[in-house]
Amino acid sequence: MAARSRTAEPRPAARRVQGRAASAEPRPAARRVKDKTVPVEPRPAARRVKDKTAPAEPRPSARRVQGGVATADVVVSARVGDNAELFAQILGLHVRPGGTVADVTYGLGVFWRRVPEGRYRLLASDIALKPDVPARAGAKLTSGVDCRALPYADVSLDCVVLDPPYMEGMYRRSVDHMAGSGTHAAFRRAYSAAAATEAGPKWHDAVVDLYEKACREAARVLVPGGTLIVKCQDEVSANKQRLTHVELITGCEALGLYCKDLFVLVRPNSPGVSRLKVQVHARKNHSYFLVFEKRRVAIRSVRDFTAGAAAKPTDLSEKPAPRSPEIDLSLETAPSSSRQLPLVDLSRETAIKPAARPTARRSRKPGQGGGG
């Protein structure tokens, strides 16, 4: 009992390792990788290629490269020169090689001097071919063919060339009255059959009448998309300006011939006048090549500028000028349907008489009385 009451010194606690008491140095605690409480450095997220939510890097767009080359070698709409040079360019631009071309007013064959032989199947004809006209290789020459009654079948030609006499001086009831006499005999030989014109329209209307009938025939024999090449020139008839090329464009449009191109040819020399008194119009030194395509389009070359005459005028910032007291204001009391001014028909040749001037009233002196 006395031995148990003794106080013993404290011993260091023994560490139990696998059930055995042993004294060992403390080891550092092992890191638990999968322990969610231990902070882990974030890894870079792998990019999902097919994930639509991930912003994709923009791809460089393919640059659009324009075709063609820079050049000044182009066909222009106006030039100074001769018919053969411009006609060859028109054919190359509008008629495919190997196509059937009917020149129904072949004349001396001037148009074809610059066209390579064999490029087109040429059907050359005229109402009276000259005996000395040279025949081109592969061309068929036929005389006695009127351009107003062609012997070709419907829808059988790729191109028709029309160049009739476009001066009213070539359309006369008598050969002695025709233009191109004396020193201009070569002009008549090249552009006319030197025959009198039969009954029909006169002066400029005779020129347009021939064009109308010939263009109607061309529209009949051309294939869809075919080409009609027309040579013409404006003129002054009876001291009035007649724009032949405008008449042809609007007239052919009614036949289903669309004016696809227009060329202006300026003569290289200056025209001369044998007897000039007073000049009132510019002298024509240019002509036209009109290129028509057999195709109806949704456009109209004829415009009626009087269609909107009855519309209400728009408000203008400036006030209208006051009327003169000398103007007849009787139209102001007329109904609205009759307020349009009368139109003058300029197609008639009737002379318009000038308005009668009011006679001055003579005052009588005192003492001069009349009868009664």
C-alpha positions in Angstrom: 0.0 0.0 0.0 2.8 2.3 0.7 4.4 1.6 -2.7 1.2 2.6 -4.6 1.0 5.9 -3.0 4.2 7.1 -4.6 3.8 9.7 -7.3 5.2 8.6 -10.6 6.6 10.9 -13.3 4.4 11.4 -16.4 5.5 9.5 -19.5 5.2 10.8 -23.0 2.1 9.4 -24.8 3.0 6.5 -27.0 1.8 6.7 -30.6 -0.1 3.7 -31.8 1.1 2.5 -35.1 -0.9 -0.4 -36.4 -1.9 -1.4 -32.9 1.6 -1.1 -31.4 2.7 1.7 -29.0 5.7 3.4 -30.4 7.3 6.7 -30.0 7.9 8.4 -33.5 8.3 11.8 -35.0 5.1 13.4 -36.3 4.7 13.1 -40.1 3.1 15.7 -42.3 -0.5 14.9 -43.1 -1.0 13.4 -46.6 -2.9 15.6 -49.1 -6.2 14.2 -50.2 -6.5 15.0 -53.8 -10.1 14.2 -54.1 -11.0 16.1 -51.1 -13.3 18.9 -52.3 -12.4 21.1 -49.3 -8.8 21.4 -50.6 -8.6 24.3 -53.1 -7.2 23.0 -56.5 -5.8 25.3 -59.2 -8.2 25.6 -62.1 -7.1 23.9 -65.4 -7.8 25.7 -68.7 -11.0 24.3 -70.2 -10.6 22.4 -73.4 -12.2 24.1 -76.5 -15.2 22.2 -77.9 -15.0 22.6 -81.6 -18.6 21.5 -82.3 -20.0 23.5 -79.5 -22.1 26.3 -81.0 -21.9 28.3 -77.9 -18.1 28.7 -78.1 -17.1 31.7 -80.2 -15.3 30.5 -83.3 -12.5 32.6 -84.8 -13.7 34.4 -87.9 -12.3 32.9 -91.1 -10.8 35.3 -93.7 -13.5 35.9 -96.4 -12.5 35.0 -100.0 -11.8 38.2 -102.0 -14.0 38.6 -105.0 -11.9 39.1 -108.1 -13.6 41.0 -111.0 -13.2 39.5 -114.4 -12.2 41.3 -117.6 -9.3 43.5 -118.5 -8.7 47.2 -118.7 -8.8 48.4 -122.3 -9.8 51.3 -124.5 -10.4 49.1 -127.6 -14.2 49.2 -127.5 -16.9 49.9 -130.1 -18.2 53.4 -129.6 -21.6 54.8 -130.6 -20.3 57.7 -132.7 -17.3 58.0 -135.1 -16.0 59.9 -138.1 -15.3 57.6 -141.0 -17.0 55.6 -143.7 -19.8 53.1 -143.8 -17.6 50.0 -144.3 -15.5 50.5 -141.2 -18.4 51.1 -138.9 -20.6 48.3 -140.4 -17.9 45.7 -139.8 -17.8 46.7 -136.1 -21.6 46.5 -135.9 -21.7 43.0 -137.3 -18.9 41.8 -135.0 -20.8 43.2 -132.0 -24.4 42.1 -132.8 -24.3 39.1 -135.2 -22.7 35.8 -134.4 -20.2 34.4 -136.9 -21.7 31.8 -139.3 -25.2 33.4 -139.2 -27.3 33.9 -142.3 -27.4 37.6 -143.2 -29.6 39.0 -145.9 -28.5 42.4 -147.3 -31.7 43.3 -149.2 -30.4 46.6 -150.5 -26.9 45.4 -151.5 -26.2 48.2 -154.0 -22.5 48.2 -154.8 -21.6 46.1 -151.8 -19.9 49.1 -150.0 -20.9 47.9 -146.5 -19.0 44.6 -146.9 -15.6 45.8 -147.9 -14.2 45.5 -144.4 -16.0 42.3 -143.4 -13.8 39.1 -143.8 -15.1 36.8 -146.5 -16.7 33.6 -145.2 -17.5 34.9 -141.7 -21.3 35.0 -142.5 -23.6 33.3 -145.0 -24.4 36.3 -147.1 -27.6 36.6 -149.2 -27.1 39.7 -151.3 -30.0 41.1 -153.3 -31.4 44.4 -154.7 -34.2 45.5 -156.8 -31.7 46.2 -159.7 -28.2 44.9 -159.0 -25.5 46.7 -161.0 -23.8 44.4 -163.5 -20.3 45.3 -162.3 -20.9 44.5 -158.7 -18.1 42.0 -157.6 -19.3 38.8 -156.0 -17.9 37.9 -152.6 -16.7 34.5 -151.7 -19.6 32.4 -150.4 -22.2 35.1 -151.2 -25.3 34.6 -153.3 -26.2 37.6 -155.5 -29.8 38.0 -156.6 -31.3 40.8 -158.7 -34.9 41.8 -159.0 -35.7 41.4 -155.2 -37.9 44.1 -153.7 -37.1 44.7 -150.0 -40.8 45.2 -149.5 -41.6 41.6 -150.7 -38.8 39.3 -149.7 -38.7 35.7 -151.1 -37.5 34.2 -147.8 -39.6 32.0 -145.5 -40.9 33.1 -142.2 -38.5 32.9 -139.3 -35.5 31.9 -141.4 -32.8 34.6 -141.2 -30.5 35.7 -138.4 -29.9 39.2 -139.7 -31.4 41.6 -142.3 -29.5 44.7 -143.5 -31.6 47.6 -144.9 -30.2 50.7 -146.6 -32.8 52.1 -149.0 -32.6 55.6 -150.5 -33.3 57.8 -147.6 -33.7 61.2 -149.4 -37.0 62.3 -150.7 -35.3 63.5 -153.9 -35.0 59.9 -155.0 -38.8 59.5 -154.9 -40.2 61.3 -157.9 -42.9 60.6 -160.4 -40.4 61.5 -163.2 -36.8 60.5 -163.5 -36.0 64.1 -164.7 -37.1 65.4 -161.4 -35.0 63.1 -159.3 -32.0 64.2 -157.3 -28.5 63.3 -158.3 -28.4 64.8 -161.8 -25.4 66.4 -163.4 -22.3 66.2 -161.3 -24.2 64.1 -158.7 -24.9 61.3 -161.1 -22.6 59.0 -159.1 -24.7 59.6 -156.1 -27.9 58.5 -157.9 -26.1 55.4 -159.3 -25.0 54.3 -155.9 -28.2 54.9 -153.9 -31.1 54.5 -156.5 -32.3 52.4 -159.3 -32.9 55.5 -161.3 -36.5 54.7 -161.8 -39.6 56.8 -161.2 -41.7 56.2 -158.1 -45.2 54.8 -158.7 -48.4 56.0 -157.1 -48.2 56.4 -153.3 -47.1 58.9 -150.7 -45.0 61.9 -151.8 -42.0 63.7 -150.5 -40.8 62.5 -147.1 -43.8 60.3 -146.5 -42.7 58.2 -149.5 -39.4 57.6 -147.7 -41.0 56.5 -144.5 -43.5 54.4 -146.5 -40.7 52.3 -148.0 -39.0 51.8 -144.6 -42.3 50.8 -143.1 -43.0 48.0 -145.6 -39.4 46.8 -145.6 -39.2 46.6 -141.8 -42.5 44.7 -141.7 -41.0 42.1 -144.0 -37.8 42.0 -141.9 -39.9 41.3 -138.8 -41.5 38.4 -140.7 -38.3 36.6 -141.8 -36.2 37.1 -138.7 -35.9 34.4 -136.1 -36.7 35.3 -132.5 -33.7 37.4 -131.3 -32.7 38.2 -134.8 -31.1 41.5 -135.8 -32.2 44.2 -138.2 -29.6 46.8 -139.2 -31.1 49.9 -140.7 -29.2 52.8 -142.3 -31.1 56.2 -142.3 -30.6 59.9 -142.2 -32.8 62.8 -141.1 -33.8 65.4 -143.6 -35.6 68.7 -144.1 -38.7 68.3 -146.2 -40.9 71.2 -147.3 -38.9 73.5 -145.0 -39.8 71.3 -142.0 -37.4 69.1 -139.9 -38.2 65.4 -140.3 -36.4 63.1 -137.8 -36.4 59.9 -139.7 -34.5 57.9 -137.1 -37.2 58.7 -134.5 -40.0 57.7 -136.8 -38.2 54.4 -137.5 -37.6 53.6 -133.8 -41.2 54.2 -132.8 -42.6 52.4 -135.8 -40.4 49.3 -135.4 -41.3 49.2 -131.8 -44.9 48.5 -132.8 -43.6 45.5 -134.9 -41.9 43.9 -131.9 -38.5 45.2 -132.9 -36.6 46.6 -130.0 -34.0 49.3 -130.8 -31.0 47.7 -129.1 -28.3 50.1 -130.3 -27.8 53.3 -132.2 -24.6 54.5 -134.1 -23.9 58.0 -135.4 -21.6 58.2 -138.5 -20.1 61.6 -139.3 -18.8 62.2 -142.8 -15.1 63.1 -142.8 -15.5 66.0 -145.3 -17.7 69.0 -145.2 -20.9 69.1 -147.4 -21.0 71.7 -150.1 -24.0 73.8 -151.2 -24.2 75.0 -154.8 -26.8 77.7 -154.3 -27.3 79.1 -150.8 -29.5 82.1 -150.1 -30.5 82.0 -146.5 -29.7 79.1 -144.2 -32.5 78.2 -141.7 -31.5 74.6 -140.8 -28.2 73.0 -140.0 -26.8 71.0 -142.9 -26.9 67.2 -142.2 -23.4 65.7 -142.1 -24.2 62.6 -140.1 -26.3 59.5 -140.6 -27.5 56.6 -138.4 -27.1 52.9 -138.1 -30.1 51.6 -136.1 -29.8 48.0 -134.6 -33.1 46.3 -133.8 -33.6 43.0 -132.1 -36.7 40.9 -132.6 -37.9 41.0 -129.0 -40.7 42.7 -127.3 -39.7 44.6 -124.2 -41.8 46.4 -121.6 -40.8 49.9 -122.6 -42.4 52.5 -124.9 -40.5 55.1 -126.8 -43.6 57.1 -127.6 -44.4 59.6 -124.8 -47.5 61.7 -124.4 -46.5 64.8 -122.3 -50.1 66.1 -122.4 -51.4 63.1 -120.3 -50.8 65.0 -117.0 -52.1 68.3 -118.2 -55.4 67.9 -116.3 -53.6 67.1 -113.0 -53.6 69.7 -110.2 -50.4 71.7 -110.3 -48.1 71.5 -107.3 -47.8 74.4 -104.9 -44.9 76.7 -105.8 -43.0 79.0 -103.5 -43.3 81.9 -105.8 -46.7 83.5 -106.5 -47.9 83.4 -110.1 -47.4 86.5 -112.1 -50.5 88.8 -112.4 -52.4 88.5 -115.6 -52.3 91.3 -118.1 -55.6 93.1 -118.5 -55.3 92.6 -122.3 -55.6 88.8 -122.0 -59.0 87.4 -122.7 -60.3 85.8 -119.4 -63.3 84.1 -120.9 -61.8 80.7 -120.1 -62.2 81.5 -116.4 -66.0 81.3 -116.6 -65.9 78.1 -118.7 -66.5 74.7 -117.1 -63.4 72.8 -115.8 -63.7 70.2 -118.6 -63.3 72.9 -121.3 -60.4 74.9 -119.9 -57.7 73.2 -122.0 -56.4 75.2 -124.9 -57.1 73.9 -128.4 -54.3 71.9 -130.0 -53.1 72.7 -133.4 -52.6 69.8 -135.8 -49.1 70.6 -137.3 -49.4 67.7 -139.7 -51.7 69.6 -141.9 -50.3 72.0 -144.4 -53.1 74.6 -144.0 -51.8 78.1 -143.4 -52.9 79.8 -140.2 -54.2 83.2 -140.7 -53.0 85.9 -138.3 -55.6 87.4 -136.0 -57.3 90.5 -137.2 -56.1 93.7 -135.6 -58.7 95.9 -133.9 -59.3 99.1 -136.0 -58.7 102.4 -134.3 -61.9 104.4 -133.6 -61.7 107.9 -135.1 -63.3 110.6 -133.0 -65.4 113.1 -134.8 -64.7 116.8 -134.5 -67.5 119.1 -133.4 -69.7 120.0 -136.3 -69.0 116.8 -138.2 -72.0 114.8 -138.0 -73.2 111.8 -139.9 -76.4 111.5 -141.8 -79.6 111.1 -140.0 
